């Protein structure tokens, strides 16, 4: 499966924002919070929650899986 997308990437310290326009899906944002070890997970989750709230993204709207997974699900 070929996924066609346009991507903009923004970096703020340890956080990467991937803003994608995906053909047949629409606009998506991926927020990647990076850390060094398992002990950082609580603070990384707090950071993620902060950006979700700041951007007005509800946890109900989060999607698991890849764009190809979404495209395959839409074919069914």
PDB file of N, CA, C and O in Angstrom, chain B, residues numbered from 101:
ATOM      1  N   UNK B 101       0.840  -1.180   0.000  1.00  0.00           N
ATOM      2  CA  UNK B 101       0.000   0.000   0.000  1.00  0.00           C
ATOM      3  C   UNK B 101       0.883   1.241   0.000  1.00  0.00           C
ATOM      4  O   UNK B 101       1.859   1.319   0.746  1.00  0.00           O
ATOM      5  N   UNK B 102       0.537   2.196  -0.831  1.00  0.00           N
ATOM      6  CA  UNK B 102       1.255   3.462  -0.905  1.00  0.00           C
ATOM      7  C   UNK B 102       0.435   4.527  -0.183  1.00  0.00           C
ATOM      8  O   UNK B 102      -0.750   4.713  -0.462  1.00  0.00           O
ATOM      9  N   UNK B 103       1.082   5.219   0.745  1.00  0.00           N
ATOM     10  CA  UNK B 103       0.452   6.321   1.470  1.00  0.00           C
ATOM     11  C   UNK B 103       1.036   7.614   0.926  1.00  0.00           C
ATOM     12  O   UNK B 103       2.244   7.841   0.995  1.00  0.00           O
ATOM     13  N   UNK B 104       0.174   8.450   0.389  1.00  0.00           N
ATOM     14  CA  UNK B 104       0.627   9.740  -0.145  1.00  0.00           C
ATOM     15  C   UNK B 104       0.285  10.835   0.865  1.00  0.00           C
ATOM     16  O   UNK B 104      -0.861  11.000   1.282  1.00  0.00           O
ATOM     17  N   UNK B 105       1.335  11.577   1.239  1.00  0.00           N
ATOM     18  CA  UNK B 105       1.118  12.618   2.242  1.00  0.00           C
ATOM     19  C   UNK B 105       2.096  13.756   2.036  1.00  0.00           C
ATOM     20  O   UNK B 105       3.159  13.596   1.437  1.00  0.00           O
ATOM     21  N   UNK B 106       1.705  14.907   2.549  1.00  0.00           N
ATOM     22  CA  UNK B 106       2.593  16.060   2.665  1.00  0.00           C
ATOM     23  C   UNK B 106       2.816  16.245   4.152  1.00  0.00           C
ATOM     24  O   UNK B 106       1.864  16.183   4.931  1.00  0.00           O
ATOM     25  N   UNK B 107       4.058  16.471   4.560  1.00  0.00           N
ATOM     26  CA  UNK B 107       4.371  16.562   5.982  1.00  0.00           C
ATOM     27  C   UNK B 107       5.186  17.805   6.275  1.00  0.00           C
ATOM     28  O   UNK B 107       6.129  18.144   5.559  1.00  0.00           O
ATOM     29  N   UNK B 108       4.792  18.478   7.355  1.00  0.00           N
ATOM     30  CA  UNK B 108       5.587  19.560   7.936  1.00  0.00           C
ATOM     31  C   UNK B 108       6.032  19.063   9.307  1.00  0.00           C
ATOM     32  O   UNK B 108       5.248  18.451  10.031  1.00  0.00           O
ATOM     33  N   UNK B 109       7.283  19.324   9.662  1.00  0.00           N
ATOM     34  CA  UNK B 109       7.811  18.889  10.960  1.00  0.00           C
ATOM     35  C   UNK B 109       8.298  20.110  11.734  1.00  0.00           C
ATOM     36  O   UNK B 109       9.047  20.943  11.223  1.00  0.00           O
ATOM     37  N   UNK B 110       7.852  20.184  12.971  1.00  0.00           N
ATOM     38  CA  UNK B 110       8.283  21.243  13.883  1.00  0.00           C
ATOM     39  C   UNK B 110       8.857  20.576  15.122  1.00  0.00           C
ATOM     40  O   UNK B 110       8.336  19.561  15.584  1.00  0.00           O
ATOM     41  N   UNK B 111       9.926  21.141  15.659  1.00  0.00           N
ATOM     42  CA  UNK B 111      10.595  20.577  16.831  1.00  0.00           C
ATOM     43  C   UNK B 111      10.666  21.632  17.921  1.00  0.00           C
ATOM     44  O   UNK B 111      11.069  22.769  17.679  1.00  0.00           O
ATOM     45  N   UNK B 112      10.268  21.238  19.125  1.00  0.00           N
ATOM     46  CA  UNK B 112      10.344  22.101  20.290  1.00  0.00           C
ATOM     47  C   UNK B 112      10.993  21.277  21.406  1.00  0.00           C
ATOM     48  O   UNK B 112      10.335  20.465  22.056  1.00  0.00           O
ATOM     49  N   UNK B 113      12.268  21.497  21.613  1.00  0.00           N
ATOM     50  CA  UNK B 113      13.068  20.725  22.579  1.00  0.00           C
ATOM     51  C   UNK B 113      12.944  19.233  22.266  1.00  0.00           C
ATOM     52  O   UNK B 113      13.403  18.792  21.212  1.00  0.00           O
ATOM     53  N   UNK B 114      12.336  18.445  23.158  1.00  0.00           N
ATOM     54  CA  UNK B 114      12.249  16.994  22.965  1.00  0.00           C
ATOM     55  C   UNK B 114      10.928  16.553  22.315  1.00  0.00           C
ATOM     56  O   UNK B 114      10.585  15.370  22.329  1.00  0.00           O
ATOM     57  N   UNK B 115      10.201  17.508  21.753  1.00  0.00           N
ATOM     58  CA  UNK B 115       8.899  17.203  21.161  1.00  0.00           C
ATOM     59  C   UNK B 115       8.930  17.487  19.661  1.00  0.00           C
ATOM     60  O   UNK B 115       9.382  18.545  19.220  1.00  0.00           O
ATOM     61  N   UNK B 116       8.434  16.508  18.883  1.00  0.00           N
ATOM     62  CA  UNK B 116       8.330  16.666  17.430  1.00  0.00           C
ATOM     63  C   UNK B 116       6.853  16.661  17.061  1.00  0.00           C
ATOM     64  O   UNK B 116       6.087  15.803  17.499  1.00  0.00           O
ATOM     65  N   UNK B 117       6.475  17.629  16.254  1.00  0.00           N
ATOM     66  CA  UNK B 117       5.104  17.730  15.752  1.00  0.00           C
ATOM     67  C   UNK B 117       5.143  17.442  14.253  1.00  0.00           C
ATOM     68  O   UNK B 117       5.794  18.159  13.494  1.00  0.00           O
ATOM     69  N   UNK B 118       4.455  16.409  13.838  1.00  0.00           N
ATOM     70  CA  UNK B 118       4.347  16.068  12.418  1.00  0.00           C
ATOM     71  C   UNK B 118       2.939  16.452  11.988  1.00  0.00           C
ATOM     72  O   UNK B 118       1.963  15.857  12.444  1.00  0.00           O
ATOM     73  N   UNK B 119       2.836  17.436  11.121  1.00  0.00           N
ATOM     74  CA  UNK B 119       1.533  17.874  10.617  1.00  0.00           C
ATOM     75  C   UNK B 119       1.418  17.363   9.188  1.00  0.00           C
ATOM     76  O   UNK B 119       2.155  17.777   8.294  1.00  0.00           O
ATOM     77  N   UNK B 120       0.464  16.445   9.001  1.00  0.00           N
ATOM     78  CA  UNK B 120       0.351  15.735   7.735  1.00  0.00           C
ATOM     79  C   UNK B 120      -0.975  16.018   7.041  1.00  0.00           C
ATOM     80  O   UNK B 120      -2.014  16.182   7.681  1.00  0.00           O
ATOM     81  N   UNK B 121      -0.908  16.070   5.728  1.00  0.00           N
ATOM     82  CA  UNK B 121      -2.109  16.069   4.890  1.00  0.00           C
ATOM     83  C   UNK B 121      -2.025  14.762   4.115  1.00  0.00           C
ATOM     84  O   UNK B 121      -1.183  14.606   3.231  1.00  0.00           O
ATOM     85  N   UNK B 122      -2.907  13.822   4.453  1.00  0.00           N
ATOM     86  CA  UNK B 122      -2.836  12.474   3.917  1.00  0.00           C
ATOM     87  C   UNK B 122      -3.967  12.266   2.908  1.00  0.00           C
ATOM     88  O   UNK B 122      -5.142  12.481   3.207  1.00  0.00           O
ATOM     89  N   UNK B 123      -3.573  11.842   1.704  1.00  0.00           N
ATOM     90  CA  UNK B 123      -4.554  11.602   0.654  1.00  0.00           C
ATOM     91  C   UNK B 123      -5.560  10.546   1.117  1.00  0.00           C
ATOM     92  O   UNK B 123      -5.173   9.496   1.628  1.00  0.00           O
ATOM     93  N   UNK B 124      -6.844  10.827   0.937  1.00  0.00           N
ATOM     94  CA  UNK B 124      -7.983   9.962   1.280  1.00  0.00           C
ATOM     95  C   UNK B 124      -8.263   9.863   2.778  1.00  0.00           C
ATOM     96  O   UNK B 124      -9.192   9.167   3.188  1.00  0.00           O
ATOM     97  N   UNK B 125      -7.462  10.559   3.605  1.00  0.00           N
ATOM     98  CA  UNK B 125      -7.715  10.578   5.053  1.00  0.00           C
ATOM     99  C   UNK B 125      -7.996  11.998   5.514  1.00  0.00           C
ATOM    100  O   UNK B 125      -8.979  12.240   6.215  1.00  0.00           O
ATOM    101  N   UNK B 126      -7.148  12.934   5.130  1.00  0.00           N
ATOM    102  CA  UNK B 126      -7.310  14.318   5.552  1.00  0.00           C
ATOM    103  C   UNK B 126      -6.116  14.791   6.367  1.00  0.00           C
ATOM    104  O   UNK B 126      -5.004  14.283   6.226  1.00  0.00           O
ATOM    105  N   UNK B 127      -6.370  15.767   7.217  1.00  0.00           N
ATOM    106  CA  UNK B 127      -5.297  16.352   8.030  1.00  0.00           C
ATOM    107  C   UNK B 127      -5.142  15.580   9.338  1.00  0.00           C
ATOM    108  O   UNK B 127      -6.120  15.206   9.986  1.00  0.00           O
ATOM    109  N   UNK B 128      -3.884  15.355   9.703  1.00  0.00           N
ATOM    110  CA  UNK B 128      -3.556  14.633  10.931  1.00  0.00           C
ATOM    111  C   UNK B 128      -2.360  15.303  11.588  1.00  0.00           C
ATOM    112  O   UNK B 128      -1.558  15.966  10.930  1.00  0.00           O
ATOM    113  N   UNK B 129      -2.258  15.119  12.885  1.00  0.00           N
ATOM    114  CA  UNK B 129      -1.081  15.585  13.603  1.00  0.00           C
ATOM    115  C   UNK B 129      -0.555  14.441  14.458  1.00  0.00           C
ATOM    116  O   UNK B 129      -1.321  13.740  15.120  1.00  0.00           O
ATOM    117  N   UNK B 130       0.735  14.264  14.436  1.00  0.00           N
ATOM    118  CA  UNK B 130       1.395  13.280  15.276  1.00  0.00           C
ATOM    119  C   UNK B 130       2.318  14.056  16.203  1.00  0.00           C
ATOM    120  O   UNK B 130       3.128  14.871  15.760  1.00  0.00           O
ATOM    121  N   UNK B 131       2.183  13.792  17.484  1.00  0.00           N
ATOM    122  CA  UNK B 131       3.039  14.444  18.473  1.00  0.00           C
ATOM    123  C   UNK B 131       3.907  13.369  19.094  1.00  0.00           C
ATOM    124  O   UNK B 131       3.405  12.395  19.654  1.00  0.00           O
ATOM    125  N   UNK B 132       5.200  13.553  18.992  1.00  0.00           N
ATOM    126  CA  UNK B 132       6.157  12.566  19.497  1.00  0.00           C
ATOM    127  C   UNK B 132       6.984  13.220  20.596  1.00  0.00           C
ATOM    128  O   UNK B 132       7.728  14.169  20.348  1.00  0.00           O
ATOM    129  N   UNK B 133       6.844  12.703  21.809  1.00  0.00           N
ATOM    130  CA  UNK B 133       7.595  13.217  22.952  1.00  0.00           C
ATOM    131  C   UNK B 133       8.698  12.204  23.250  1.00  0.00           C
ATOM    132  O   UNK B 133       8.418  11.037  23.523  1.00  0.00           O
ATOM    133  N   UNK B 134       9.941  12.650  23.198  1.00  0.00           N
ATOM    134  CA  UNK B 134      11.080  11.748  23.349  1.00  0.00           C
ATOM    135  C   UNK B 134      11.736  11.888  24.717  1.00  0.00           C
ATOM    136  O   UNK B 134      11.853  12.983  25.267  1.00  0.00           O
ATOM    137  N   UNK B 135      12.158  10.744  25.246  1.00  0.00           N
ATOM    138  CA  UNK B 135      12.862  10.718  26.510  1.00  0.00           C
ATOM    139  C   UNK B 135      13.987   9.708  26.448  1.00  0.00           C
ATOM    140  O   UNK B 135      14.179   9.031  25.438  1.00  0.00           O
ATOM    141  N   UNK B 136      14.721   9.615  27.532  1.00  0.00           N
ATOM    142  CA  UNK B 136      15.893   8.741  27.576  1.00  0.00           C
ATOM    143  C   UNK B 136      15.621   7.392  28.230  1.00  0.00           C
ATOM    144  O   UNK B 136      16.262   6.403  27.875  1.00  0.00           O
ATOM    145  N   UNK B 137      14.695   7.325  29.169  1.00  0.00           N
ATOM    146  CA  UNK B 137      14.487   6.059  29.873  1.00  0.00           C
ATOM    147  C   UNK B 137      13.085   5.932  30.438  1.00  0.00           C
ATOM    148  O   UNK B 137      12.298   6.879  30.427  1.00  0.00           O
ATOM    149  N   UNK B 138      12.794   4.738  30.933  1.00  0.00           N
ATOM    150  CA  UNK B 138      11.461   4.441  31.466  1.00  0.00           C
ATOM    151  C   UNK B 138      11.086   5.338  32.639  1.00  0.00           C
ATOM    152  O   UNK B 138       9.907   5.624  32.849  1.00  0.00           O
ATOM    153  N   UNK B 139      12.071   5.779  33.397  1.00  0.00           N
ATOM    154  CA  UNK B 139      11.772   6.631  34.560  1.00  0.00           C
ATOM    155  C   UNK B 139      11.188   7.979  34.150  1.00  0.00           C
ATOM    156  O   UNK B 139      10.587   8.671  34.972  1.00  0.00           O
ATOM    157  N   UNK B 140      11.359   8.350  32.898  1.00  0.00           N
ATOM    158  CA  UNK B 140      10.830   9.633  32.399  1.00  0.00           C
ATOM    159  C   UNK B 140       9.374   9.551  31.937  1.00  0.00           C
ATOM    160  O   UNK B 140       8.754  10.579  31.664  1.00  0.00           O
ATOM    161  N   UNK B 141       8.830   8.349  31.847  1.00  0.00           N
ATOM    162  CA  UNK B 141       7.489   8.183  31.278  1.00  0.00           C
ATOM    163  C   UNK B 141       6.436   9.069  31.939  1.00  0.00           C
ATOM    164  O   UNK B 141       5.657   9.689  31.215  1.00  0.00           O
ATOM    165  N   UNK B 142       6.365   9.169  33.270  1.00  0.00           N
ATOM    166  CA  UNK B 142       5.347  10.047  33.871  1.00  0.00           C
ATOM    167  C   UNK B 142       5.472  11.515  33.423  1.00  0.00           C
ATOM    168  O   UNK B 142       4.464  12.161  33.138  1.00  0.00           O
ATOM    169  N   UNK B 143       6.686  12.032  33.363  1.00  0.00           N
ATOM    170  CA  UNK B 143       6.852  13.435  32.952  1.00  0.00           C
ATOM    171  C   UNK B 143       6.583  13.604  31.455  1.00  0.00           C
ATOM    172  O   UNK B 143       6.086  14.647  31.030  1.00  0.00           O
ATOM    173  N   UNK B 144       6.908  12.581  30.652  1.00  0.00           N
ATOM    174  CA  UNK B 144       6.626  12.651  29.218  1.00  0.00           C
ATOM    175  C   UNK B 144       5.118  12.628  28.960  1.00  0.00           C
ATOM    176  O   UNK B 144       4.625  13.340  28.085  1.00  0.00           O
ATOM    177  N   UNK B 145       4.395  11.817  29.716  1.00  0.00           N
ATOM    178  CA  UNK B 145       2.923  11.789  29.587  1.00  0.00           C
ATOM    179  C   UNK B 145       2.324  13.141  29.975  1.00  0.00           C
ATOM    180  O   UNK B 145       1.376  13.613  29.347  1.00  0.00           O
ATOM    181  N   UNK B 146       2.883  13.752  31.011  1.00  0.00           N
ATOM    182  CA  UNK B 146       2.410  15.070  31.433  1.00  0.00           C
ATOM    183  C   UNK B 146       2.650  16.097  30.319  1.00  0.00           C
ATOM    184  O   UNK B 146       1.799  16.945  30.050  1.00  0.00           O
ATOM    185  N   UNK B 147       3.804  16.008  29.686  1.00  0.00           N
ATOM    186  CA  UNK B 147       4.113  16.888  28.554  1.00  0.00           C
ATOM    187  C   UNK B 147       3.126  16.677  27.419  1.00  0.00           C
ATOM    188  O   UNK B 147       2.625  17.641  26.840  1.00  0.00           O
ATOM    189  N   UNK B 148       2.844  15.408  27.096  1.00  0.00           N
ATOM    190  CA  UNK B 148       1.908  15.087  26.021  1.00  0.00           C
ATOM    191  C   UNK B 148       0.526  15.635  26.341  1.00  0.00           C
ATOM    192  O   UNK B 148      -0.118  16.234  25.480  1.00  0.00           O
ATOM    193  N   UNK B 149       0.068  15.436  27.568  1.00  0.00           N
ATOM    194  CA  UNK B 149      -1.238  15.965  27.973  1.00  0.00           C
ATOM    195  C   UNK B 149      -1.293  17.478  27.820  1.00  0.00           C
ATOM    196  O   UNK B 149      -2.310  18.030  27.399  1.00  0.00           O
ATOM    197  N   UNK B 150      -0.201  18.143  28.162  1.00  0.00           N
ATOM    198  CA  UNK B 150      -0.128  19.606  28.021  1.00  0.00           C
ATOM    199  C   UNK B 150      -0.345  20.019  26.566  1.00  0.00           C
ATOM    200  O   UNK B 150      -1.135  20.923  26.294  1.00  0.00           O
ATOM    201  N   UNK B 151       0.344  19.368  25.632  1.00  0.00           N
ATOM    202  CA  UNK B 151       0.223  19.747  24.224  1.00  0.00           C
ATOM    203  C   UNK B 151      -1.137  19.364  23.640  1.00  0.00           C
ATOM    204  O   UNK B 151      -1.675  20.085  22.799  1.00  0.00           O
ATOM    205  N   UNK B 152      -1.692  18.240  24.076  1.00  0.00           N
ATOM    206  CA  UNK B 152      -3.034  17.877  23.617  1.00  0.00           C
ATOM    207  C   UNK B 152      -4.039  18.948  24.038  1.00  0.00           C
ATOM    208  O   UNK B 152      -4.882  19.368  23.245  1.00  0.00           O
ATOM    209  N   UNK B 153      -3.939  19.381  25.289  1.00  0.00           N
ATOM    210  CA  UNK B 153      -4.849  20.422  25.798  1.00  0.00           C
ATOM    211  C   UNK B 153      -4.609  21.742  25.072  1.00  0.00           C
ATOM    212  O   UNK B 153      -5.561  22.406  24.663  1.00  0.00           O
ATOM    213  N   UNK B 154      -3.354  22.124  24.912  1.00  0.00           N
ATOM    214  CA  UNK B 154      -3.002  23.371  24.244  1.00  0.00           C
ATOM    215  C   UNK B 154      -3.552  23.425  22.816  1.00  0.00           C
ATOM    216  O   UNK B 154      -4.003  24.474  22.356  1.00  0.00           O
ATOM    217  N   UNK B 155      -3.510  22.287  22.122  1.00  0.00           N
ATOM    218  CA  UNK B 155      -3.960  22.227  20.738  1.00  0.00           C
ATOM    219  C   UNK B 155      -5.447  21.876  20.605  1.00  0.00           C
ATOM    220  O   UNK B 155      -5.974  21.807  19.494  1.00  0.00           O
ATOM    221  N   UNK B 156      -6.116  21.657  21.735  1.00  0.00           N
ATOM    222  CA  UNK B 156      -7.546  21.354  21.702  1.00  0.00           C
ATOM    223  C   UNK B 156      -7.858  19.975  21.142  1.00  0.00           C
ATOM    224  O   UNK B 156      -8.887  19.783  20.495  1.00  0.00           O
ATOM    225  N   UNK B 157      -6.977  19.017  21.389  1.00  0.00           N
ATOM    226  CA  UNK B 157      -7.162  17.657  20.902  1.00  0.00           C
ATOM    227  C   UNK B 157      -7.659  16.799  22.060  1.00  0.00           C
ATOM    228  O   UNK B 157      -6.974  16.649  23.072  1.00  0.00           O
ATOM    229  N   UNK B 158      -8.861  16.238  21.903  1.00  0.00           N
ATOM    230  CA  UNK B 158      -9.407  15.392  22.964  1.00  0.00           C
ATOM    231  C   UNK B 158      -8.821  13.987  22.851  1.00  0.00           C
ATOM    232  O   UNK B 158      -8.479  13.529  21.761  1.00  0.00           O
ATOM    233  N   UNK B 159      -8.714  13.322  23.978  1.00  0.00           N
ATOM    234  CA  UNK B 159      -8.181  11.960  23.964  1.00  0.00           C
ATOM    235  C   UNK B 159      -9.096  11.014  23.189  1.00  0.00           C
ATOM    236  O   UNK B 159      -8.641   9.988  22.684  1.00  0.00           O
ATOM    237  N   UNK B 160     -10.390  11.354  23.093  1.00  0.00           N
ATOM    238  CA  UNK B 160     -11.333  10.541  22.322  1.00  0.00           C
ATOM    239  C   UNK B 160     -11.028  10.565  20.833  1.00  0.00           C
ATOM    240  O   UNK B 160     -11.416   9.650  20.108  1.00  0.00           O
ATOM    241  N   UNK B 161     -10.339  11.597  20.369  1.00  0.00           N
ATOM    242  CA  UNK B 161     -10.053  11.710  18.936  1.00  0.00           C
ATOM    243  C   UNK B 161      -8.717  11.077  18.544  1.00  0.00           C
ATOM    244  O   UNK B 161      -8.347  11.093  17.370  1.00  0.00           O
ATOM    245  N   UNK B 162      -7.988  10.516  19.522  1.00  0.00           N
ATOM    246  CA  UNK B 162      -6.705   9.886  19.217  1.00  0.00           C
ATOM    247  C   UNK B 162      -6.928   8.569  18.475  1.00  0.00           C
ATOM    248  O   UNK B 162      -7.892   7.849  18.737  1.00  0.00           O
ATOM    249  N   UNK B 163      -6.031   8.271  17.557  1.00  0.00           N
ATOM    250  CA  UNK B 163      -6.148   7.087  16.720  1.00  0.00           C
ATOM    251  C   UNK B 163      -4.890   6.243  16.869  1.00  0.00           C
ATOM    252  O   UNK B 163      -3.776   6.765  16.828  1.00  0.00           O
ATOM    253  N   UNK B 164      -5.072   4.940  17.041  1.00  0.00           N
ATOM    254  CA  UNK B 164      -3.934   4.018  17.059  1.00  0.00           C
ATOM    255  C   UNK B 164      -3.736   3.472  15.662  1.00  0.00           C
ATOM    256  O   UNK B 164      -4.689   3.339  14.894  1.00  0.00           O
ATOM    257  N   UNK B 165      -2.510   3.162  15.339  1.00  0.00           N
ATOM    258  CA  UNK B 165      -2.228   2.549  14.054  1.00  0.00           C
ATOM    259  C   UNK B 165      -1.624   3.524  13.070  1.00  0.00           C
ATOM    260  O   UNK B 165      -1.463   4.713  13.347  1.00  0.00           O
ATOM    261  N   UNK B 166      -1.299   2.989  11.923  1.00  0.00           N
ATOM    262  CA  UNK B 166      -0.632   3.776  10.883  1.00  0.00           C
ATOM    263  C   UNK B 166      -1.642   4.295   9.874  1.00  0.00           C
ATOM    264  O   UNK B 166      -2.809   3.903   9.881  1.00  0.00           O
ATOM    265  N   UNK B 167      -1.174   5.185   9.006  1.00  0.00           N
ATOM    266  CA  UNK B 167      -2.039   5.676   7.934  1.00  0.00           C
ATOM    267  C   UNK B 167      -2.465   4.530   7.013  1.00  0.00           C
ATOM    268  O   UNK B 167      -3.603   4.503   6.545  1.00  0.00           O
ATOM    269  N   UNK B 168      -1.568   3.597   6.756  1.00  0.00           N
ATOM    270  CA  UNK B 168      -1.950   2.464   5.905  1.00  0.00           C
ATOM    271  C   UNK B 168      -3.038   1.628   6.574  1.00  0.00           C
ATOM    272  O   UNK B 168      -3.921   1.112   5.888  1.00  0.00           O
ATOM    273  N   UNK B 169      -2.991   1.484   7.912  1.00  0.00           N
ATOM    274  CA  UNK B 169      -4.060   0.779   8.630  1.00  0.00           C
ATOM    275  C   UNK B 169      -5.397   1.493   8.404  1.00  0.00           C
ATOM    276  O   UNK B 169      -6.415   0.851   8.146  1.00  0.00           O
ATOM    277  N   UNK B 170      -5.383   2.816   8.502  1.00  0.00           N
ATOM    278  CA  UNK B 170      -6.614   3.592   8.296  1.00  0.00           C
ATOM    279  C   UNK B 170      -7.140   3.445   6.880  1.00  0.00           C
ATOM    280  O   UNK B 170      -8.342   3.288   6.668  1.00  0.00           O
ATOM    281  N   UNK B 171      -6.244   3.497   5.921  1.00  0.00           N
ATOM    282  CA  UNK B 171      -6.663   3.349   4.523  1.00  0.00           C
ATOM    283  C   UNK B 171      -7.240   1.973   4.258  1.00  0.00           C
ATOM    284  O   UNK B 171      -8.237   1.849   3.547  1.00  0.00           O
ATOM    285  N   UNK B 172      -6.633   0.938   4.816  1.00  0.00           N
ATOM    286  CA  UNK B 172      -7.149  -0.415   4.644  1.00  0.00           C
ATOM    287  C   UNK B 172      -8.523  -0.570   5.318  1.00  0.00           C
ATOM    288  O   UNK B 172      -9.408  -1.229   4.773  1.00  0.00           O
ATOM    289  N   UNK B 173      -8.700   0.028   6.485  1.00  0.00           N
ATOM    290  CA  UNK B 173      -9.990  -0.037   7.175  1.00  0.00           C
ATOM    291  C   UNK B 173     -11.082   0.672   6.381  1.00  0.00           C
ATOM    292  O   UNK B 173     -12.236   0.244   6.394  1.00  0.00           O
ATOM    293  N   UNK B 174     -10.719   1.770   5.682  1.00  0.00           N
ATOM    294  CA  UNK B 174     -11.694   2.513   4.885  1.00  0.00           C
ATOM    295  C   UNK B 174     -12.132   1.741   3.639  1.00  0.00           C
ATOM    296  O   UNK B 174     -13.204   2.001   3.093  1.00  0.00           O
ATOM    297  N   UNK B 175     -11.299   0.788   3.184  1.00  0.00           N
ATOM    298  CA  UNK B 175     -11.624   0.000   2.009  1.00  0.00           C
ATOM    299  C   UNK B 175     -12.687  -1.047   2.294  1.00  0.00           C
ATOM    300  O   UNK B 175     -13.381  -1.500   1.384  1.00  0.00           O
ATOM    301  N   UNK B 176     -12.814  -1.435   3.569  1.00  0.00           N
ATOM    302  CA  UNK B 176     -13.744  -2.509   3.942  1.00  0.00           C
ATOM    303  C   UNK B 176     -15.172  -2.038   3.963  1.00  0.00           C
ATOM    304  O   UNK B 176     -16.076  -2.821   4.257  1.00  0.00           O
TER     305      UNK B 176
END
